[in-house]
Amino acid sequence: MIRVVLVALSLRWRVAVAFGLASLLVTGLLGFAIWNLASSYMLAQREQSATRQAAVNARLVGESLRSGSDGLAELLTGLAGDPDTTIALSRSDGWITVGRQVDPASLPRDLIALAEEGVAARQRFVADGVPVLAVALPVGATAATYVELFPLLELDHTFHFLSGVLIAGAATSTLLGLGLGYWAAVRALRPLVELTGAAARVARGDLQARLPEQSDPDLAPLAATFNRTAGALEQRVRRDARFASDVSHELRSPLTTMVNAVEILQRRRNDLPSAARQAVELLSADVGRFQRMVIDLLEISRADQDADDQALEAVDVADLVRNVAASRPEHPPTEIHDQPALVLADRRRLDRVVTNLLDNGEWHGGGVVRLAVLRRSGHVRLEVDDGGPGVPVELREQVFERFDRGQRAGDRGDGSGSGLGLALVAQHIDRHGGAVWVEERPGGGARFVVELPELYE
């Protein structure tokens, strides 16, 4: 059970608990040793002093019995002194008890038997709710037995106080151990926290994230290795982005020529034979798809190279969506409130996000059936619903990857797309600190959702 609890804790808390348990073990053992030594010593001292005092008192009583003095009762009363002390004298005619009254029948029989046999004995027990030390001694040759009960209340209080102090010390030491362990864990894990933060920044696209230089000989190689790896990754990503950008730019001129040539052929398609017309239709579809792919590649490569150079401004998402929807040949149904829905964003890139989502719904989702801008929990939410078959659960993350076309991967029709539109959406939204996902639309179809942090003016 303890192992399961420790596994559920974080590393720093496991270290803290280990320090606390070690501190508890050390202070517990030390406290137990102190308790045994102190209690044994004080009890031994009390027993020795009580035995000596009882022996002196027994000799006085014996002398009084041998002399036949009539002042035995006064002598016993004087010897009792403390009202909590009990003195009992057993003679042939019965018991004489002075001080705190205790029934002689409640005295330990073994103790009395030893004293009657001429052996001095002592024993601790509880008499009428009071802890006492009983010392029983034979009284010379008078066939009498002297018993004196010494109260141990003060010693008992001292033991309770000592045990309380030791327990409080162990508890305090455990808490200090927990605190020291947590502090030590935080200090020891600080480089790991920095490494985790830097790795998370790299994963979010910040390729300039680096670890600070370390003077510790154990940490310096880790920081240097991470920084070299991050630097190599940054160079490779930027090199790939430049390559895609250069290729895309080089393709624009021949692509423009191809588009113009296809447009001329399209205008004269009625003059062409049937087989030629079909070839022109196929060429037109592929050239259109090629053109969209080149444009998307240019956009992605520019986003990769200019990730930290965004022209951010306050953008009303509702107004932007209205403008994009109004520019579409088929105006999709909108659900947009009059209140501004402001976000801090790059207007051009956000415009591209909305356009790509609408294109995706028209080409792959059977048309956009609803376009909504909502405000929820400090976020501006854009919802694009389509009337298509929906996106299977296993493909809902994959559709945002580059060159992924989902179930239409083998389709070469006009609306098959390049597989870059949703990837560009995910990239732009991530740059703005937002989130995008796809879910099932109530009633069937897919719902693409974009959430961006709302800007409060």
KEVOVO-231790 format. One record per residue (C-alpha): x, y, z; residue number from 1. Coordinates in Angstrom, 2 decimals, m for minus. Layout:
# KEVOVO-231790
<px=X; py=Y; pz=Z; seq=NUM>
...
END
This chain:
# KEVOVO-231790
<px=0.00; py=0.00; pz=0.00; seq=1>
<px=2.82; py=2.39; pz=0.95; seq=2>
<px=4.65; py=1.52; pz=m2.28; seq=3>
<px=1.54; py=2.30; pz=m4.35; seq=4>
<px=1.16; py=5.68; pz=m2.61; seq=5>
<px=4.83; py=6.54; pz=m3.17; seq=6>
<px=4.61; py=5.65; pz=m6.87; seq=7>
<px=1.59; py=7.95; pz=m7.20; seq=8>
<px=3.60; py=10.88; pz=m5.78; seq=9>
<px=5.86; py=13.08; pz=m7.86; seq=10>
<px=9.61; py=12.59; pz=m7.67; seq=11>
<px=10.18; py=15.64; pz=m5.48; seq=12>
<px=7.53; py=14.48; pz=m3.02; seq=13>
<px=9.00; py=10.97; pz=m2.98; seq=14>
<px=12.37; py=12.47; pz=m2.04; seq=15>
<px=10.67; py=14.62; pz=0.63; seq=16>
<px=8.83; py=11.61; pz=2.07; seq=17>
<px=12.07; py=9.62; pz=2.09; seq=18>
<px=13.78; py=12.41; pz=4.06; seq=19>
<px=10.80; py=12.58; pz=6.43; seq=20>
<px=10.75; py=8.83; pz=7.02; seq=21>
<px=14.50; py=8.75; pz=7.59; seq=22>
<px=14.21; py=11.62; pz=10.05; seq=23>
<px=11.32; py=9.88; pz=11.81; seq=24>
<px=13.31; py=6.65; pz=12.06; seq=25>
<px=16.42; py=8.35; pz=13.47; seq=26>
<px=14.57; py=10.55; pz=15.95; seq=27>
<px=12.24; py=7.68; pz=16.86; seq=28>
<px=15.15; py=5.38; pz=17.71; seq=29>
<px=16.93; py=8.19; pz=19.54; seq=30>
<px=13.77; py=9.08; pz=21.46; seq=31>
<px=13.15; py=5.44; pz=22.36; seq=32>
<px=16.71; py=5.10; pz=23.65; seq=33>
<px=16.42; py=8.33; pz=25.66; seq=34>
<px=13.08; py=7.22; pz=27.08; seq=35>
<px=14.43; py=3.85; pz=28.19; seq=36>
<px=17.61; py=5.29; pz=29.69; seq=37>
<px=15.92; py=8.22; pz=31.45; seq=38>
<px=12.94; py=6.28; pz=32.76; seq=39>
<px=15.12; py=3.39; pz=33.94; seq=40>
<px=17.52; py=5.75; pz=35.69; seq=41>
<px=14.83; py=7.82; pz=37.41; seq=42>
<px=12.91; py=4.74; pz=38.47; seq=43>
<px=16.06; py=3.07; pz=39.82; seq=44>
<px=16.92; py=6.21; pz=41.77; seq=45>
<px=13.42; py=6.37; pz=43.18; seq=46>
<px=13.49; py=2.69; pz=44.16; seq=47>
<px=16.89; py=3.04; pz=45.87; seq=48>
<px=15.87; py=6.10; pz=47.88; seq=49>
<px=12.55; py=4.50; pz=48.82; seq=50>
<px=14.29; py=1.29; pz=49.90; seq=51>
<px=16.81; py=3.17; pz=52.06; seq=52>
<px=14.09; py=5.27; pz=53.67; seq=53>
<px=11.91; py=2.22; pz=54.29; seq=54>
<px=14.87; py=0.36; pz=55.86; seq=55>
<px=15.55; py=3.25; pz=58.27; seq=56>
<px=11.86; py=3.49; pz=59.16; seq=57>
<px=11.66; py=m0.31; pz=59.68; seq=58>
<px=14.59; py=m0.19; pz=62.17; seq=59>
<px=12.87; py=2.58; pz=64.14; seq=60>
<px=9.67; py=0.58; pz=64.26; seq=61>
<px=11.59; py=m2.54; pz=65.32; seq=62>
<px=13.30; py=m0.69; pz=68.17; seq=63>
<px=9.92; py=0.65; pz=69.29; seq=64>
<px=8.43; py=m2.86; pz=69.27; seq=65>
<px=11.35; py=m4.34; pz=71.22; seq=66>
<px=11.20; py=m1.61; pz=73.85; seq=67>
<px=7.47; py=m2.08; pz=74.28; seq=68>
<px=6.82; py=1.64; pz=73.84; seq=69>
<px=3.20; py=2.79; pz=73.82; seq=70>
<px=3.88; py=5.47; pz=71.20; seq=71>
<px=3.89; py=3.12; pz=68.18; seq=72>
<px=0.91; py=4.79; pz=66.51; seq=73>
<px=2.46; py=8.25; pz=66.91; seq=74>
<px=5.77; py=6.94; pz=65.53; seq=75>
<px=4.09; py=5.44; pz=62.46; seq=76>
<px=2.16; py=8.67; pz=61.84; seq=77>
<px=5.36; py=10.66; pz=62.04; seq=78>
<px=7.16; py=8.31; pz=59.70; seq=79>
<px=4.36; py=8.57; pz=57.10; seq=80>
<px=4.90; py=12.32; pz=56.74; seq=81>
<px=3.38; py=12.73; pz=53.20; seq=82>
<px=m0.40; py=12.26; pz=53.28; seq=83>
<px=m0.14; py=10.22; pz=50.06; seq=84>
<px=2.27; py=7.78; pz=51.70; seq=85>
<px=0.91; py=4.65; pz=53.33; seq=86>
<px=2.58; py=2.70; pz=56.16; seq=87>
<px=1.17; py=m0.67; pz=57.14; seq=88>
<px=2.49; py=m2.84; pz=59.98; seq=89>
<px=1.48; py=m6.48; pz=60.23; seq=90>
<px=1.59; py=m8.09; pz=63.69; seq=91>
<px=0.12; py=m11.14; pz=65.20; seq=92>
<px=m2.95; py=m9.15; pz=66.30; seq=93>
<px=m3.56; py=m7.71; pz=62.79; seq=94>
<px=m2.67; py=m4.72; pz=60.63; seq=95>
<px=m2.00; py=m1.14; pz=61.66; seq=96>
<px=m2.34; py=1.37; pz=58.80; seq=97>
<px=m1.50; py=5.08; pz=58.87; seq=98>
<px=m1.35; py=7.72; pz=56.12; seq=99>
<px=m3.44; py=7.23; pz=52.98; seq=100>
<px=m5.77; py=4.40; pz=53.83; seq=101>
<px=m5.31; py=1.27; pz=51.73; seq=102>
<px=m6.99; py=m2.06; pz=52.33; seq=103>
<px=m4.20; py=m4.45; pz=53.43; seq=104>
<px=m5.95; py=m7.20; pz=51.51; seq=105>
<px=m5.14; py=m5.32; pz=48.26; seq=106>
<px=m1.40; py=m5.56; pz=48.91; seq=107>
<px=0.43; py=m8.06; pz=46.62; seq=108>
<px=0.48; py=m11.44; pz=48.37; seq=109>
<px=3.85; py=m12.43; pz=46.92; seq=110>
<px=5.40; py=m9.25; pz=48.30; seq=111>
<px=4.05; py=m9.90; pz=51.81; seq=112>
<px=5.06; py=m13.56; pz=51.68; seq=113>
<px=8.69; py=m12.68; pz=50.90; seq=114>
<px=8.84; py=m10.19; pz=53.77; seq=115>
<px=7.33; py=m12.73; pz=56.19; seq=116>
<px=10.08; py=m15.15; pz=55.13; seq=117>
<px=12.68; py=m12.56; pz=56.11; seq=118>
<px=13.47; py=m11.29; pz=52.61; seq=119>
<px=13.21; py=m7.58; pz=51.78; seq=120>
<px=11.10; py=m7.04; pz=48.66; seq=121>
<px=9.69; py=m4.22; pz=46.58; seq=122>
<px=7.05; py=m4.04; pz=43.86; seq=123>
<px=5.26; py=m1.41; pz=41.78; seq=124>
<px=1.49; py=m1.61; pz=41.41; seq=125>
<px=m1.62; py=0.58; pz=41.40; seq=126>
<px=m3.37; py=1.02; pz=44.72; seq=127>
<px=m6.84; py=2.58; pz=44.48; seq=128>
<px=m5.96; py=4.25; pz=41.17; seq=129>
<px=m2.59; py=5.65; pz=42.37; seq=130>
<px=0.72; py=4.18; pz=41.11; seq=131>
<px=2.87; py=3.29; pz=44.12; seq=132>
<px=6.12; py=1.58; pz=44.99; seq=133>
<px=5.65; py=m0.91; pz=47.84; seq=134>
<px=8.65; py=m1.85; pz=50.02; seq=135>
<px=8.12; py=m4.74; pz=52.43; seq=136>
<px=10.69; py=m5.52; pz=55.15; seq=137>
<px=10.81; py=m7.94; pz=58.08; seq=138>
<px=11.05; py=m6.13; pz=61.45; seq=139>
<px=13.88; py=m7.77; pz=63.34; seq=140>
<px=12.90; py=m10.67; pz=65.56; seq=141>
<px=9.47; py=m9.36; pz=66.37; seq=142>
<px=7.61; py=m11.48; pz=63.77; seq=143>
<px=6.20; py=m8.24; pz=62.31; seq=144>
<px=6.21; py=m7.08; pz=58.71; seq=145>
<px=6.72; py=m3.44; pz=57.77; seq=146>
<px=5.20; py=m2.24; pz=54.46; seq=147>
<px=5.52; py=1.29; pz=53.11; seq=148>
<px=3.80; py=2.53; pz=49.92; seq=149>
<px=5.57; py=5.43; pz=48.18; seq=150>
<px=3.39; py=7.37; pz=45.65; seq=151>
<px=4.83; py=7.59; pz=42.13; seq=152>
<px=2.51; py=10.35; pz=40.86; seq=153>
<px=5.28; py=12.91; pz=40.35; seq=154>
<px=7.46; py=10.34; pz=38.62; seq=155>
<px=4.53; py=9.28; pz=36.49; seq=156>
<px=3.89; py=12.92; pz=35.50; seq=157>
<px=7.56; py=13.28; pz=34.67; seq=158>
<px=7.39; py=10.21; pz=32.43; seq=159>
<px=4.30; py=11.58; pz=30.64; seq=160>
<px=6.01; py=14.94; pz=30.12; seq=161>
<px=9.18; py=13.29; pz=28.84; seq=162>
<px=7.25; py=11.04; pz=26.44; seq=163>
<px=5.28; py=14.04; pz=25.16; seq=164>
<px=8.47; py=16.01; pz=24.56; seq=165>
<px=10.07; py=13.08; pz=22.71; seq=166>
<px=6.97; py=12.49; pz=20.56; seq=167>
<px=6.72; py=16.20; pz=19.75; seq=168>
<px=10.42; py=16.22; pz=18.91; seq=169>
<px=10.01; py=13.24; pz=16.58; seq=170>
<px=7.02; py=14.86; pz=14.87; seq=171>
<px=8.85; py=18.18; pz=14.51; seq=172>
<px=11.92; py=16.39; pz=13.17; seq=173>
<px=9.74; py=14.53; pz=10.65; seq=174>
<px=8.19; py=17.78; pz=9.42; seq=175>
<px=11.61; py=19.39; pz=9.19; seq=176>
<px=12.81; py=16.32; pz=7.29; seq=177>
<px=9.91; py=16.67; pz=4.85; seq=178>
<px=10.67; py=20.34; pz=4.36; seq=179>
<px=14.39; py=19.73; pz=3.95; seq=180>
<px=13.72; py=16.86; pz=1.55; seq=181>
<px=11.35; py=18.96; pz=m0.57; seq=182>
<px=13.83; py=21.85; pz=m0.64; seq=183>
<px=16.66; py=19.50; pz=m1.59; seq=184>
<px=14.51; py=17.85; pz=m4.27; seq=185>
<px=13.56; py=21.22; pz=m5.76; seq=186>
<px=17.20; py=22.25; pz=m5.83; seq=187>
<px=18.33; py=18.92; pz=m7.28; seq=188>
<px=15.55; py=18.76; pz=m9.88; seq=189>
<px=15.84; py=22.39; pz=m11.02; seq=190>
<px=18.04; py=21.42; pz=m14.01; seq=191>
<px=15.51; py=18.73; pz=m14.94; seq=192>
<px=12.68; py=21.27; pz=m14.73; seq=193>
<px=14.63; py=23.64; pz=m16.98; seq=194>
<px=15.30; py=20.80; pz=m19.41; seq=195>
<px=11.60; py=19.85; pz=m19.44; seq=196>
<px=10.60; py=23.47; pz=m20.05; seq=197>
<px=13.10; py=23.89; pz=m22.88; seq=198>
<px=12.03; py=20.61; pz=m24.48; seq=199>
<px=8.37; py=21.67; pz=m24.22; seq=200>
<px=9.19; py=24.98; pz=m25.93; seq=201>
<px=10.93; py=23.11; pz=m28.74; seq=202>
<px=7.93; py=20.79; pz=m29.06; seq=203>
<px=5.66; py=23.87; pz=m29.38; seq=204>
<px=7.82; py=25.15; pz=m32.23; seq=205>
<px=10.22; py=27.50; pz=m30.42; seq=206>
<px=13.41; py=26.20; pz=m31.98; seq=207>
<px=15.50; py=28.89; pz=m30.30; seq=208>
<px=14.91; py=27.44; pz=m26.81; seq=209>
<px=18.20; py=26.71; pz=m25.06; seq=210>
<px=19.40; py=25.68; pz=m21.61; seq=211>
<px=21.60; py=28.10; pz=m19.65; seq=212>
<px=25.25; py=27.17; pz=m19.37; seq=213>
<px=26.03; py=25.09; pz=m16.29; seq=214>
<px=29.13; py=25.32; pz=m14.12; seq=215>
<px=28.38; py=22.00; pz=m12.42; seq=216>
<px=30.58; py=19.32; pz=m14.05; seq=217>
<px=27.71; py=16.80; pz=m13.84; seq=218>
<px=25.18; py=19.10; pz=m15.54; seq=219>
<px=27.37; py=20.90; pz=m18.07; seq=220>
<px=27.49; py=17.95; pz=m20.55; seq=221>
<px=23.68; py=17.61; pz=m20.40; seq=222>
<px=23.10; py=21.30; pz=m21.14; seq=223>
<px=25.71; py=21.35; pz=m23.90; seq=224>
<px=24.29; py=18.23; pz=m25.56; seq=225>
<px=20.73; py=19.56; pz=m25.44; seq=226>
<px=21.76; py=22.93; pz=m26.87; seq=227>
<px=23.71; py=21.26; pz=m29.70; seq=228>
<px=20.73; py=19.04; pz=m30.48; seq=229>
<px=18.29; py=21.95; pz=m30.44; seq=230>
<px=20.63; py=24.01; pz=m32.63; seq=231>
<px=20.98; py=21.19; pz=m35.16; seq=232>
<px=17.20; py=20.71; pz=m35.19; seq=233>
<px=16.65; py=24.43; pz=m35.75; seq=234>
<px=19.09; py=24.50; pz=m38.63; seq=235>
<px=17.51; py=21.45; pz=m40.24; seq=236>
<px=13.95; py=22.77; pz=m39.91; seq=237>
<px=14.92; py=26.15; pz=m41.33; seq=238>
<px=16.88; py=24.48; pz=m44.13; seq=239>
<px=13.88; py=22.32; pz=m45.00; seq=240>
<px=11.60; py=25.35; pz=m44.87; seq=241>
<px=13.90; py=27.31; pz=m47.17; seq=242>
<px=14.06; py=24.34; pz=m49.52; seq=243>
<px=10.26; py=24.11; pz=m49.67; seq=244>
<px=10.03; py=27.85; pz=m50.16; seq=245>
<px=12.67; py=27.86; pz=m52.92; seq=246>
<px=11.03; py=24.94; pz=m54.72; seq=247>
<px=7.61; py=26.57; pz=m54.43; seq=248>
<px=8.94; py=29.85; pz=m55.82; seq=249>
<px=10.67; py=28.06; pz=m58.68; seq=250>
<px=7.43; py=26.27; pz=m59.52; seq=251>
<px=5.29; py=29.41; pz=m59.63; seq=252>
<px=6.45; py=30.56; pz=m63.08; seq=253>
<px=5.91; py=27.24; pz=m64.91; seq=254>
<px=2.76; py=26.74; pz=m62.91; seq=255>
<px=1.41; py=30.11; pz=m64.05; seq=256>
<px=2.16; py=29.13; pz=m67.62; seq=257>
<px=0.36; py=25.83; pz=m67.14; seq=258>
<px=m2.68; py=27.52; pz=m65.58; seq=259>
<px=m2.92; py=29.99; pz=m68.44; seq=260>
<px=m2.55; py=27.23; pz=m71.00; seq=261>
<px=m5.26; py=25.17; pz=m69.32; seq=262>
<px=m7.57; py=28.19; pz=m69.25; seq=263>
<px=m7.07; py=28.66; pz=m73.01; seq=264>
<px=m7.83; py=25.00; pz=m73.58; seq=265>
<px=m10.90; py=25.26; pz=m71.36; seq=266>
<px=m12.24; py=28.18; pz=m73.39; seq=267>
<px=m11.79; py=26.15; pz=m76.62; seq=268>
<px=m12.89; py=22.82; pz=m75.19; seq=269>
<px=m15.95; py=22.72; pz=m77.46; seq=270>
<px=m13.66; py=22.67; pz=m80.47; seq=271>
<px=m11.75; py=19.67; pz=m79.19; seq=272>
<px=m12.52; py=16.00; pz=m79.72; seq=273>
<px=m14.23; py=14.10; pz=m76.91; seq=274>
<px=m11.04; py=12.35; pz=m75.76; seq=275>
<px=m9.14; py=15.66; pz=m75.75; seq=276>
<px=m11.89; py=17.34; pz=m73.73; seq=277>
<px=m11.67; py=14.60; pz=m71.13; seq=278>
<px=m7.89; py=14.99; pz=m71.01; seq=279>
<px=m8.28; py=18.76; pz=m70.56; seq=280>
<px=m10.70; py=18.21; pz=m67.66; seq=281>
<px=m8.22; py=15.91; pz=m65.92; seq=282>
<px=m5.36; py=18.30; pz=m66.60; seq=283>
<px=m7.38; py=21.24; pz=m65.27; seq=284>
<px=m8.21; py=19.40; pz=m62.05; seq=285>
<px=m4.61; py=18.35; pz=m61.43; seq=286>
<px=m3.21; py=21.78; pz=m62.29; seq=287>
<px=m5.72; py=23.39; pz=m59.88; seq=288>
<px=m4.74; py=21.01; pz=m57.13; seq=289>
<px=m1.08; py=21.59; pz=m57.92; seq=290>
<px=m1.59; py=25.33; pz=m57.72; seq=291>
<px=m3.30; py=25.10; pz=m54.31; seq=292>
<px=m0.52; py=22.83; pz=m53.04; seq=293>
<px=2.19; py=25.28; pz=m54.11; seq=294>
<px=0.36; py=28.17; pz=m52.46; seq=295>
<px=m0.03; py=26.16; pz=m49.24; seq=296>
<px=3.62; py=25.13; pz=m49.32; seq=297>
<px=4.66; py=28.77; pz=m49.65; seq=298>
<px=2.43; py=29.68; pz=m46.71; seq=299>
<px=3.77; py=26.86; pz=m44.52; seq=300>
<px=7.40; py=27.57; pz=m45.36; seq=301>
<px=6.88; py=31.26; pz=m44.64; seq=302>
<px=5.22; py=30.38; pz=m41.32; seq=303>
<px=8.13; py=28.10; pz=m40.41; seq=304>
<px=10.73; py=30.78; pz=m41.17; seq=305>
<px=8.83; py=33.74; pz=m39.69; seq=306>
<px=7.40; py=32.04; pz=m36.59; seq=307>
<px=8.52; py=34.87; pz=m34.31; seq=308>
<px=7.61; py=37.68; pz=m36.69; seq=309>
<px=3.84; py=37.96; pz=m36.38; seq=310>
<px=1.98; py=41.24; pz=m36.82; seq=311>
<px=m0.33; py=40.81; pz=m33.85; seq=312>
<px=m3.29; py=43.11; pz=m33.38; seq=313>
<px=m6.74; py=43.06; pz=m31.82; seq=314>
<px=m8.96; py=41.18; pz=m34.27; seq=315>
<px=m12.73; py=40.83; pz=m34.02; seq=316>
<px=m13.26; py=37.21; pz=m35.00; seq=317>
<px=m16.97; py=37.76; pz=m35.58; seq=318>
<px=m16.35; py=40.57; pz=m38.04; seq=319>
<px=m13.56; py=38.62; pz=m39.79; seq=320>
<px=m15.76; py=35.54; pz=m40.19; seq=321>
<px=m18.63; py=37.64; pz=m41.58; seq=322>
<px=m16.31; py=39.11; pz=m44.22; seq=323>
<px=m14.90; py=35.72; pz=m45.22; seq=324>
<px=m18.37; py=34.14; pz=m45.37; seq=325>
<px=m19.73; py=37.03; pz=m47.44; seq=326>
<px=m16.96; py=36.58; pz=m50.01; seq=327>
<px=m17.87; py=32.93; pz=m50.64; seq=328>
<px=m19.91; py=32.02; pz=m53.73; seq=329>
<px=m22.22; py=29.99; pz=m51.49; seq=330>
<px=m22.81; py=31.98; pz=m48.32; seq=331>
<px=m22.82; py=29.43; pz=m45.44; seq=332>
<px=m25.43; py=29.78; pz=m42.64; seq=333>
<px=m23.87; py=31.79; pz=m39.80; seq=334>
<px=m24.51; py=32.03; pz=m36.08; seq=335>
<px=m22.65; py=35.15; pz=m35.04; seq=336>
<px=m23.67; py=37.53; pz=m32.23; seq=337>
<px=m23.34; py=41.29; pz=m32.42; seq=338>
<px=m20.91; py=41.53; pz=m29.48; seq=339>
<px=m17.22; py=41.79; pz=m30.48; seq=340>
<px=m15.16; py=38.63; pz=m30.01; seq=341>
<px=m11.65; py=40.05; pz=m29.78; seq=342>
<px=m8.41; py=38.04; pz=m29.93; seq=343>
<px=m4.77; py=39.05; pz=m30.30; seq=344>
<px=m3.82; py=37.62; pz=m33.67; seq=345>
<px=m2.27; py=38.05; pz=m37.08; seq=346>
<px=m5.30; py=39.04; pz=m39.18; seq=347>
<px=m3.91; py=37.59; pz=m42.42; seq=348>
<px=m3.20; py=34.20; pz=m40.89; seq=349>
<px=m6.51; py=34.09; pz=m39.05; seq=350>
<px=m8.26; py=34.91; pz=m42.32; seq=351>
<px=m6.42; py=31.99; pz=m43.90; seq=352>
<px=m7.57; py=29.71; pz=m41.06; seq=353>
<px=m11.24; py=30.51; pz=m41.67; seq=354>
<px=m10.85; py=30.18; pz=m45.45; seq=355>
<px=m9.16; py=26.78; pz=m45.19; seq=356>
<px=m11.83; py=25.46; pz=m42.82; seq=357>
<px=m14.58; py=26.57; pz=m45.19; seq=358>
<px=m12.74; py=25.06; pz=m48.17; seq=359>
<px=m12.33; py=21.80; pz=m46.27; seq=360>
<px=m16.03; py=21.69; pz=m45.47; seq=361>
<px=m17.02; py=22.37; pz=m49.10; seq=362>
<px=m14.54; py=19.97; pz=m50.71; seq=363>
<px=m14.59; py=17.08; pz=m48.24; seq=364>
<px=m17.64; py=17.53; pz=m46.01; seq=365>
<px=m20.52; py=17.91; pz=m48.41; seq=366>
<px=m20.76; py=21.65; pz=m47.81; seq=367>
<px=m20.73; py=23.90; pz=m44.75; seq=368>
<px=m24.09; py=23.79; pz=m42.96; seq=369>
<px=m23.25; py=26.07; pz=m40.02; seq=370>
<px=m20.62; py=28.67; pz=m39.18; seq=371>
<px=m20.67; py=29.96; pz=m35.57; seq=372>
<px=m18.60; py=32.33; pz=m33.43; seq=373>
<px=m19.11; py=31.89; pz=m29.66; seq=374>
<px=m17.55; py=33.17; pz=m26.45; seq=375>
<px=m16.96; py=30.56; pz=m23.75; seq=376>
<px=m14.87; py=30.58; pz=m20.57; seq=377>
<px=m12.43; py=33.28; pz=m21.65; seq=378>
<px=m12.04; py=31.88; pz=m25.18; seq=379>
<px=m13.41; py=32.80; pz=m28.58; seq=380>
<px=m14.73; py=29.64; pz=m30.22; seq=381>
<px=m15.19; py=29.15; pz=m33.97; seq=382>
<px=m17.29; py=26.18; pz=m35.07; seq=383>
<px=m17.53; py=24.99; pz=m38.70; seq=384>
<px=m20.11; py=22.24; pz=m39.25; seq=385>
<px=m20.36; py=20.25; pz=m42.46; seq=386>
<px=m22.91; py=17.83; pz=m43.82; seq=387>
<px=m20.52; py=15.05; pz=m44.77; seq=388>
<px=m19.98; py=11.58; pz=m43.31; seq=389>
<px=m17.85; py=12.92; pz=m40.45; seq=390>
<px=m14.28; py=12.07; pz=m39.47; seq=391>
<px=m13.61; py=8.67; pz=m37.82; seq=392>
<px=m12.22; py=8.86; pz=m34.31; seq=393>
<px=m8.92; py=7.25; pz=m35.30; seq=394>
<px=m8.33; py=9.96; pz=m37.95; seq=395>
<px=m9.27; py=13.06; pz=m35.93; seq=396>
<px=m5.66; py=13.90; pz=m35.09; seq=397>
<px=m4.18; py=12.59; pz=m38.31; seq=398>
<px=m6.20; py=14.97; pz=m40.52; seq=399>
<px=m4.15; py=17.91; pz=m39.18; seq=400>
<px=m0.87; py=16.40; pz=m40.37; seq=401>
<px=0.81; py=17.60; pz=m43.55; seq=402>
<px=m0.10; py=15.83; pz=m46.78; seq=403>
<px=m2.72; py=13.73; pz=m45.01; seq=404>
<px=m5.97; py=13.46; pz=m46.96; seq=405>
<px=m7.64; py=10.87; pz=m44.77; seq=406>
<px=m10.04; py=8.57; pz=m46.54; seq=407>
<px=m9.60; py=10.54; pz=m49.81; seq=408>
<px=m5.88; py=9.71; pz=m50.09; seq=409>
<px=m6.39; py=7.97; pz=m53.43; seq=410>
<px=m8.93; py=10.44; pz=m54.84; seq=411>
<px=m7.66; py=12.58; pz=m57.70; seq=412>
<px=m10.84; py=14.53; pz=m58.20; seq=413>
<px=m11.08; py=18.26; pz=m58.35; seq=414>
<px=m11.90; py=18.61; pz=m54.71; seq=415>
<px=m9.39; py=16.18; pz=m53.29; seq=416>
<px=m7.11; py=18.93; pz=m52.02; seq=417>
<px=m3.40; py=18.80; pz=m51.27; seq=418>
<px=m3.51; py=17.64; pz=m47.66; seq=419>
<px=m1.96; py=20.91; pz=m46.43; seq=420>
<px=m5.01; py=23.06; pz=m45.65; seq=421>
<px=m5.79; py=21.64; pz=m42.20; seq=422>
<px=m2.08; py=21.35; pz=m41.38; seq=423>
<px=m1.78; py=25.07; pz=m42.05; seq=424>
<px=m4.80; py=25.72; pz=m39.82; seq=425>
<px=m3.23; py=23.75; pz=m36.96; seq=426>
<px=0.10; py=25.54; pz=m37.42; seq=427>
<px=m1.41; py=29.04; pz=m37.40; seq=428>
<px=m3.65; py=28.33; pz=m34.41; seq=429>
<px=m0.75; py=26.85; pz=m32.45; seq=430>
<px=1.30; py=29.99; pz=m33.14; seq=431>
<px=m1.50; py=32.01; pz=m31.55; seq=432>
<px=m1.67; py=29.88; pz=m28.40; seq=433>
<px=m4.99; py=28.32; pz=m29.35; seq=434>
<px=m6.32; py=24.85; pz=m30.07; seq=435>
<px=m8.09; py=23.18; pz=m32.98; seq=436>
<px=m9.80; py=19.81; pz=m33.12; seq=437>
<px=m12.58; py=17.95; pz=m34.89; seq=438>
<px=m15.55; py=16.28; pz=m33.23; seq=439>
<px=m18.85; py=14.77; pz=m34.24; seq=440>
<px=m21.61; py=17.21; pz=m35.13; seq=441>
<px=m24.99; py=16.61; pz=m33.48; seq=442>
<px=m27.14; py=15.06; pz=m36.18; seq=443>
<px=m24.18; py=13.73; pz=m38.19; seq=444>
<px=m21.20; py=15.20; pz=m40.00; seq=445>
<px=m18.05; py=16.80; pz=m38.65; seq=446>
<px=m17.56; py=19.89; pz=m36.51; seq=447>
<px=m14.19; py=21.64; pz=m36.69; seq=448>
<px=m13.58; py=23.73; pz=m33.58; seq=449>
<px=m11.03; py=26.51; pz=m33.09; seq=450>
<px=m10.48; py=28.17; pz=m29.70; seq=451>
<px=m8.34; py=31.26; pz=m29.13; seq=452>
<px=m7.76; py=33.18; pz=m25.86; seq=453>
<px=m10.11; py=36.13; pz=m25.69; seq=454>
<px=m8.63; py=39.62; pz=m25.53; seq=455>
<px=m10.10; py=41.89; pz=m22.86; seq=456>
<px=m9.73; py=45.59; pz=m23.47; seq=457>
END
